[in-house]
Amino acid sequence: MASQNDRLKLNAEILGLIERRRQETGDAGLGGNVERAILEAEWRDLERDIFDNPGALEVHLIPIRRRQAIG
């Protein structure tokens, strides 16, 4: 299993490749679903980390239930 640092580096590289291809093709929507999936996964992991160990943020945290995507 890759470390969190390895995963972040890989995702940054993927997002960079997507951006370069967008510039090359002029297609601003190219890779949008992949980009969205990566960003949502990273946000979920970050939220989980914060809720697992909130530190000084604890008094400000309110869990928000998200609707699951269909499909």
C-alpha positions in Angstrom: 0.0 0.0 0.0 1.4 3.4 -1.0 2.0 6.0 1.7 -0.1 9.1 1.9 2.8 11.1 0.6 3.3 8.7 -2.4 -0.4 9.0 -3.2 -0.4 12.8 -3.1 2.7 12.9 -5.4 1.1 10.5 -7.9 -2.2 12.4 -7.8 -0.4 15.7 -8.3 1.4 14.2 -11.4 -1.9 13.0 -12.8 -3.5 16.4 -12.3 -0.5 18.0 -14.0 -0.8 15.7 -17.0 -4.5 16.4 -17.3 -3.8 20.2 -17.2 -1.1 19.9 -19.9 -3.4 17.8 -22.1 -6.1 20.5 -21.7 -3.7 23.2 -22.8 -2.5 21.1 -25.8 -6.0 20.3 -26.9 -7.9 23.4 -25.9 -10.5 21.2 -24.2 -11.1 22.6 -20.7 -13.3 19.7 -19.8 -10.8 17.0 -20.6 -10.2 14.6 -17.7 -12.8 16.4 -15.6 -14.2 13.2 -14.1 -10.8 11.9 -13.1 -9.9 15.3 -11.6 -13.1 15.4 -9.7 -12.6 11.8 -8.4 -9.1 12.6 -7.2 -10.0 15.8 -5.5 -13.1 14.3 -3.8 -11.0 11.3 -2.5 -8.4 13.7 -1.1 -11.0 15.9 0.6 -12.6 12.8 2.2 -9.2 11.6 3.5 -8.4 15.1 4.8 -11.7 15.3 6.5 -11.3 11.8 8.0 -7.8 12.8 9.3 -9.1 16.0 10.9 -12.0 14.3 12.6 -9.8 11.5 13.8 -7.3 14.0 15.3 -8.9 17.5 15.4 -6.7 19.1 18.0 -7.7 22.8 18.5 -10.2 22.6 15.7 -12.5 20.2 17.7 -14.8 22.9 19.0 -15.5 24.1 15.5 -16.2 20.8 13.8 -19.7 19.8 12.6 -20.0 16.6 10.6 -22.0 17.1 7.4 -23.8 14.2 5.7 -23.1 14.1 2.0 -25.4 12.6 -0.6 -23.8 9.7 -2.4 -23.4 10.0 -6.2 -25.6 7.6 -8.1 -24.1 5.4 -10.8 
